[in-house]
């Protein structure tokens, strides 16, 4: 069996594909894989850590607003399409699998022209443009949320939940405490800045760091986007984590994050109490709202958020063991489990 995965530009479109890869390897140890990703995205390090062969192709974003890049990116998409044609012809995959990301669009088009079976996965409640452009050419579409069933052809859409990497589920709290040099008697907050929109969230943490470290210790994943430098024995900054992310999760008593679906799915699988600050007026807002409606997370509105309210919310939640337990219990019920297994059964 040969599989092409395509996704990148952000880790969000990569994580569920890694989970599917792990499940296929379990069922088909001799399967061969190839990943088609972006030339400059952050996905290379994560994909390489799983020893998946990676080819980086041209890609462009189709923006719905004016930008000078709109004149250049169609050319990049054209080049990416022809790269994908030759790669698919040479590799001869049995399936092509994507979870969004604009790099996947020319790959899906090439696969359809060459009559390869295609599966795309929709993570967010609101379909992204990349998946809208890809869905008509897919054999199967899977979705994280039941509400998303209405957005795709009823004959090929399936509600499965969102795949989560097995590695994320194998964290060890003691190893996390040792690796990050944490005080086991002090509450630990894991802040996941992510990629898009990370700078505002990162600044929120750094602007309030002096107050926060009085009552908690922080592991901060900045996504490589921060203009400030901070040093404190209770503050631990990283651009990204790969193999140690699982232990960061295990060590954390509370998560503060954006509302990207990969992160939300990992938090749900691990049943971690969380404060979610979605990017305003985006698909993340809808993701966060769904979790909030199920009393599964605390959400904060970035537009109206001030420093005092933010630090007070974090402090009060860390001191409320009943609410932490309630959030932990409820978040595990938002989406069905076993998404990777369900998707791989369809592929096989």
NORMO-V708304 format. One record per helix or strand of 2 or more residues. SS is the DSSP state (@ for helix, = for strand). FROM is the first residue (numbers start at 1). LEN is the number of residues. If there is no record, write none. Layout:
[[SS | FROM | LEN] [SS | FROM | LEN]]
//
This chain:
[[= | 2 | 5] [@ | 12 | 16] [= | 32 | 6] [@ | 43 | 7] [= | 54 | 3] [@ | 68 | 4] [@ | 73 | 19] [= | 95 | 4] [@ | 103 | 11] [= | 117 | 6] [@ | 129 | 7] [= | 140 | 4] [@ | 146 | 6] [= | 157 | 3] [@ | 166 | 5] [@ | 173 | 7] [= | 188 | 5] [@ | 198 | 10] [@ | 209 | 4] [= | 217 | 5] [= | 235 | 4] [@ | 245 | 7] [= | 254 | 4] [@ | 261 | 10] [= | 274 | 3] [@ | 283 | 11] [= | 298 | 2] [@ | 302 | 3] [@ | 307 | 12] [@ | 321 | 11] [@ | 339 | 9]]
//
